[in-house]
């Protein structure tokens, strides 16, 4: 079984794309159920982490504030799951409740160390 990183991308600029406080409250239970279902199948490697909208970018010896303000969409969170294939990882990602608010989930396979 392989490990896959599910990267939740969300719109950081448009207020219309951000869930309201009530929608966020309503999202908690479905999100907990989604994660609980993954954990019950023993496919949860690392629980979800929500990321701050600020950060830093290092390129060469230069450190700048990031993510860049001109970038509309940025990483909003991540989770690591076990799956047999990209198709299975995609099926897991399709259950993410945040997709209802226009977010997307990128899937990347983790390559084991040699």
C-alpha positions in Angstrom: 0.0 0.0 0.0 1.3 3.5 -0.9 1.0 6.8 0.9 -0.6 9.8 -0.8 -0.5 13.4 0.2 -3.9 15.1 -0.2 -3.3 18.8 -0.6 -6.4 21.0 -0.1 -6.2 24.1 -2.3 -8.5 27.0 -1.6 -9.2 30.5 -2.9 -7.6 33.0 -0.6 -8.7 36.2 -2.4 -12.5 36.1 -3.1 -14.6 36.4 0.0 -17.5 34.8 -1.8 -15.5 31.5 -2.0 -14.8 31.4 1.7 -17.3 29.6 3.9 -19.2 31.7 6.4 -18.8 31.0 10.1 -22.1 29.1 10.1 -21.0 27.1 7.0 -17.7 26.3 8.8 -19.6 25.2 11.8 -21.8 23.0 9.6 -18.7 21.6 7.9 -17.1 20.3 11.1 -19.3 17.2 11.5 -19.1 16.0 7.8 -15.3 16.6 7.9 -15.0 14.6 11.2 -17.0 11.8 9.6 -14.9 11.9 6.5 -11.7 11.6 8.5 -13.2 9.1 10.8 -14.1 6.9 7.9 -10.6 7.0 6.5 -9.2 6.2 10.0 -11.7 3.3 10.5 -10.2 1.7 7.3 -6.7 2.1 8.7 -5.9 4.4 5.8 -5.1 7.6 7.8 -1.3 8.2 8.1 -1.3 11.8 9.2 -4.4 13.7 10.4 -5.4 16.8 8.6 -3.5 20.0 9.2 -5.0 23.4 8.5 -2.4 25.9 7.3 -2.0 29.5 8.1 -2.5 31.9 5.1 0.9 33.5 5.8 4.3 31.9 5.3 7.7 32.3 3.8 9.3 31.3 0.5 12.9 30.4 0.2 14.6 30.6 -3.2 18.3 30.4 -3.2 19.5 32.6 -0.4 16.5 34.9 -0.5 13.6 34.6 1.9 10.4 36.5 1.1 6.9 36.6 2.5 4.5 34.1 1.0 2.4 32.7 -0.3 2.5 35.4 -2.9 -0.5 37.8 -2.7 -1.1 37.6 -6.4 -1.7 33.9 -6.2 -5.4 33.3 -6.1 -5.3 29.8 -4.8 -3.0 28.4 -2.2 -2.6 25.4 0.1 -5.2 25.5 2.9 -4.4 22.1 4.4 -3.1 18.6 4.0 -3.6 15.0 5.0 -1.7 11.8 4.3 -3.6 8.6 3.5 -2.8 5.0 2.5 -4.2 3.7 -0.8 -3.4 1.1 -3.3 -3.5 3.4 -6.3 -4.1 7.0 -7.5 -7.7 5.9 -8.2 -8.3 4.8 -4.6 -6.6 8.0 -3.3 -8.9 10.0 -5.7 -12.0 8.2 -4.3 -10.9 9.2 -0.8 -10.3 12.8 -1.9 -13.7 13.0 -3.5 -15.3 12.7 -0.1 -13.6 15.8 1.3 -16.5 18.1 2.4 -14.5 21.3 1.6 -15.0 20.5 -2.1 -18.5 21.9 -1.7 -17.0 25.4 -1.3 -15.0 25.4 -4.5 -11.8 24.0 -3.0 -9.8 21.4 -4.9 -7.7 18.5 -3.6 -4.4 17.7 -5.2 -3.1 14.2 -4.8 0.6 13.3 -4.8 2.2 9.9 -4.2 4.9 9.8 -1.6 8.0 8.1 -2.9 9.6 5.8 -0.3 13.2 6.5 0.6 15.6 4.2 -1.1 
